Amino acid sequence: MFETAKRMEMLPFSGIRVMMEKATQMQKKGEDVIHMEIGRPDFDTPQVIKDAAYDSIRRGNVFYTSNYGTPELRKAIAEKLKRDNDVDYTADEILVTIGVGEGTYAAVAAFLNPGDEVLVPDPVWLNYIHVPNFFGAVPVSYKLREENDFQIDLKELESLITDKTRMLVINTPGNPTGVVQSYETLKGLADIAIRHDLIVVSDEIYEKLVYGGEKHISIASLPGMKERTITLNGFSKCYSMTGWRLGYAAAPVDFIKAMVRVHQYINTCAASFVQEAGITALEKAEPDVQEMVKEYARRRDYMVSAINSMDGVSCKTPGGAFYVFMNIKSFGMSSADMANYLLEEAKIATVPGSAFGSQGEGYVRFSYACSYERIVEGMERMRKALAKLPKKA
């Protein structure tokens, strides 16, 4: 009997995908499950982007590109970063990746040695825990607390820094909390990163999905930060291109040269015609994005209002992304038990907060990247299901 490598013990299955699989199996049996577990926009990819891909294929654009990505897409990304994020990059400072997931992997593989420590939010998308573990690096969690509106506690974070700390991960707007880190918080983080000479990995995949006057700020735009920041972003969420698998990293040339050495042995390059469609997304799809954001805001407002009107649960109003992080602590149940109860009793698929780290225990994550009508139905189902549960004494 063959055994897997020992490192595989550090790679559990995704808690999000576990819930999705359970919900899918229920659907196969004919049950009407409302999917609020997956961070996948329900909108079709804008037609202008699809047309660009069709045209690119028809013109025979079906071959390998440079490992770095096409010069045209890298130039378009650099122009976008200047226009939207106020950071000056050249095409040489851009690496086209297969989504943010690969960017995460390449950044960790390129810069963390076994035993190096990386500061990671808790709760967070768990790639930032498990990928460092895979390479023998040590993720050190800093807590995001509801009572602090999920803003980073700068004093606590700095107290966790040791002589082994090499990297700091931030995610704004954040998954699973939906928090948009404030300018004051980011300025404080920048000061800490400079003072302790840390590499900063900034995951900004939800940057355009902000609501209610919130403003996304790229930490690389702050003084002294571009030279130490790896900005990860992509097309999946804002442009509803999850299946296209297109992302990018922006960083100093030496950083990019290190990351491409990892990238070339994993993927070679992103699909040529997808890269061409990415240019069109950046240059022509902004009106489509704004329509999506308007609808997400409507869904968010309804879900937040509905949850906060129910007995025993509550949530903060998220400033960004498309998630609501619901507090269930009054029921005295684990987040996994609550997620399973909602799936079985109300036929609503959610994700237990514990899937995002220990600080997520006592919460359940909902995605409002499903239709408004299904959200209304789901909230009514949940209201009835929660009414059957006893509260903690």
Buried (B, 14 or more C-beta within 10 A) or exposed (E): EEEEEEEEEBEEEBBBBBBBBBBEEBBEEEEEBBBBBBBBBBBEBBEBBBEBBEBBBEEEBEEEBBBBBBEBBBBBBBBBBEEBBEBEBEBBBBBBBBBBBBBBBBBBBBBBEEEBBBBBBBBBBBBBBBBBBBBEBBBBBBBBBBEEBBBBBBEEBBEBBEEEBBBBBBBBBBBBBBBBBBEEBBBBBBBBBBEBEBBBBBBBBBBBBBBEEBEBBBBBBBEEBBEBBBBBBBBBBBBBBBEBBBBBBBBBEEBBBBBBEBBBEEBEBBBBBBBBBBBBBBEBBBEBBEEBBEBBBBBBBBBBEBBEEBEBBBBBBBBBBBBBBBBBBBBEBBBBEBBBBBBEBBBBBBBBBBBBBEBBBBBBBBBBBBBBEBBBBBBEBBBEBBEEBEEEE
